[in-house]
Amino acid sequence: MYWNGHDMNGWDWFAMSIGTVLLWALFITGVVLLFRTLNRVPEPPRTPTAAAPEQLLAERFARGEIDEEKYRRSLAVLRGDGPTLAKH
C-alpha cells in the first residue's frame, strides 16, 4: 500500500497543497452561491406589455399615420361590425 516507505516527497507535498487549496476554493464558492441563492429577492412576475389592437390603432391615428376614414374602417373591423378579410 505504501510504496515510498510512509514518507512524502516534494511532489506529494505540492499535489496535496494544490488539492487542499482547490478543495477550500470549491467549498467557499459553494457557500457563497448558496448564500446568494437563499438571500435573493424574488422578482415580480413579468407581464406582457402588449397593448390592445384598438389602443395601437388609436395611437397611430393620434400620430397622424392614418386618416379618420381609415381609423373608423379599421376600428369597425376590429370590433367585428365591419367588413372582414375572410369570406364565408
C-alpha positions as CSV (number, residue, x, y, z in Angstrom):
1,M,0.0,0.0,0.0
2,Y,2.8,2.4,0.8
3,W,5.4,2.2,-1.8
4,N,7.5,5.1,-0.6
5,G,8.1,3.9,3.0
6,H,5.3,6.1,4.6
7,D,7.1,9.3,3.6
8,M,6.1,12.1,1.2
9,N,8.5,13.6,-1.3
10,G,8.3,17.1,-2.7
11,W,5.8,16.3,-5.4
12,D,3.5,14.7,-2.9
13,W,3.5,17.8,-0.8
14,F,2.9,20.0,-3.8
15,A,0.0,17.9,-5.0
16,M,-1.5,17.8,-1.5
17,S,-1.2,21.6,-1.1
18,I,-2.8,22.3,-4.5
19,G,-5.6,19.8,-3.7
20,T,-6.2,21.5,-0.4
21,V,-6.4,25.0,-1.9
22,L,-8.8,23.8,-4.6
23,L,-10.9,22.0,-2.1
24,W,-11.3,25.1,0.1
25,A,-11.9,27.3,-3.0
26,L,-14.7,24.9,-4.1
27,F,-16.2,24.8,-0.6
28,I,-16.1,28.7,-0.3
29,T,-17.6,29.1,-3.7
30,G,-20.4,26.7,-2.9
31,V,-21.2,28.5,0.4
32,V,-21.2,31.9,-1.4
33,L,-23.5,30.7,-4.1
34,L,-25.8,29.1,-1.6
35,F,-25.9,32.3,0.4
36,R,-26.7,34.4,-2.6
37,T,-29.4,32.0,-3.8
38,L,-31.2,31.9,-0.4
39,N,-31.0,35.7,0.1
40,R,-32.2,36.6,-3.4
41,V,-35.3,38.9,-3.5
42,P,-37.9,37.3,-5.6
43,E,-38.7,39.2,-8.8
44,P,-42.3,40.0,-9.6
45,P,-43.8,38.0,-12.4
46,R,-43.3,39.6,-15.8
47,T,-46.4,40.6,-17.5
48,P,-46.5,41.2,-21.3
49,T,-46.9,44.9,-22.1
50,A,-48.6,44.3,-25.4
51,A,-51.3,46.9,-26.0
52,A,-54.7,46.1,-27.2
53,P,-55.2,46.4,-31.0
54,E,-57.7,49.3,-30.6
55,Q,-55.2,51.2,-28.5
56,L,-52.5,50.7,-31.1
57,L,-54.9,51.9,-33.8
58,A,-55.8,55.0,-31.7
59,E,-52.1,55.8,-31.2
60,R,-51.5,55.6,-35.0
61,F,-54.4,57.9,-35.6
62,A,-53.2,60.4,-32.9
63,R,-49.7,60.4,-34.5
64,G,-51.3,61.2,-37.9
65,E,-50.1,57.9,-39.6
66,I,-53.7,57.2,-40.7
67,D,-56.6,59.4,-41.5
68,E,-60.1,59.3,-39.9
69,E,-61.7,57.2,-42.6
70,K,-59.0,54.5,-42.3
71,Y,-59.2,54.7,-38.5
72,R,-63.0,54.2,-38.5
73,R,-62.9,51.3,-41.0
74,S,-60.1,49.5,-39.1
75,L,-61.9,50.1,-35.8
76,A,-65.1,48.6,-37.2
77,V,-63.2,45.5,-38.5
78,L,-61.5,45.1,-35.1
79,R,-64.9,45.3,-33.3
80,G,-66.4,42.8,-35.7
81,D,-69.1,45.0,-37.2
82,G,-67.3,46.0,-40.3
83,P,-66.1,44.2,-43.5
84,T,-63.9,41.2,-42.8
85,L,-61.0,39.8,-44.8
86,A,-62.1,36.2,-44.8
87,K,-65.1,35.3,-47.0
88,H,-67.5,32.6,-45.8
